[in-house]
Amino acid sequence: HDSSLAPFGHERSTMSEDLADADDKDDKDDKAEVSKEEFLKDFFKSFKAEEQSIRDALACVNSEVHEQLDALLLRLQALEASFTRQAHVLPAYDVQQYRSSLKALTEELAARREQLAPRKKFSFKRRNPPPVATTGEDKGYVLSASADSDPSSAFHGERLDGLENQLVIRKPGELEGRDVWLSNLEGCRIILLDRIGALHVHKLKRCEVVVAA
């Protein structure tokens, strides 16, 4: 009689263990899901808090403009780096929203710098007229007017010249493969986010030039 009950008891024990293992797996899955949701919520809160903090600080900039704006730019770069590290676990829709927020904040910072410390106006140098040939009346030889030896006189691309302590950003679509000429700059940060041709650099002091890959 006892031997006939043993298999049934063993079967019940095995079923109980299987159910317990299934419950443990479900609990782990639930915890993992909750953990991911909590991470996404925490990241969103911290991102938005820092974004708002940068905006608040941006609105209060009034003295020592470049120092304060440079510090805010570093915070913005750190925020973007934090987003980049976590982008692979974020939903695709959220990734687009974060990118839009970062882009808008970058443009606001650039606009604020332009408002508080506008760049010096610059213009393209006027090209010298082509050499004029004149014929000598008495000796029958040709005289040519001397041409300007400055190679930049024949430059037709984007020129930034004579700026100090400025942030200059060229967005995608603004350069379209043209050459860029940088000369006589001091303490400037130049960010070129569009494709360019050749980059000509002359007499730069304490400058940082960033060119998109």
PEGIPE-V190175 format. One record per backbone hydrogen bond with DSSP energy under -0.5 kcal/mol. CO is the residue of the C=O (numbers start at 1). NH is the residue of the N-H. Records with the same first field share a line. If there is no record, write none. Layout:
CO=NH ; NH
//
This chain:
1=5
2=5 ; 6
3=7
5=9
6=10
7=11
8=12
9=13
10=14
11=15
12=16
13=17
14=18
15=19
16=20
17=21
18=22
19=23
20=24
21=25
22=26
23=27
24=28
25=29
26=30
27=31
28=32
29=33
30=34
31=35
32=36
33=37
34=38
35=39
36=40
37=41
38=42
39=43
40=44
41=45
42=46
43=47
44=48
45=49
46=50
47=51
48=52
49=53
50=54
51=55
52=56
53=57
54=58
55=59
56=60
57=60
58=61
64=68
65=69
66=70
67=71
68=72
69=73
70=74
71=75
72=76
73=77
74=78
75=79
76=80
77=81
78=82
79=83
80=84
81=85
82=86
83=87
86=89 ; 90
87=90
91=95
92=96
93=97
94=98
95=99
96=100
97=101
98=102
99=103
100=104
101=105
102=106
103=107
104=108
105=109
106=110
107=111
108=112
109=113
110=114
111=115
112=116
113=117
131=133
132=145
134=136 ; 143
136=140
141=136
143=134
150=153
151=154
152=155
157=159
158=181
160=183
163=186
166=168 ; 189
168=191
169=171
170=193
171=174
175=178
178=197
179=158
180=182 ; 200
181=160
182=202
183=162
185=205
186=165
188=190 ; 208
189=168 ; 191
190=192 ; 210
191=170 ; 193
192=212
195=177
198=180 ; 200
199=201
200=182
202=184
203=185
205=187
208=190 ; 210
209=211
210=192
//
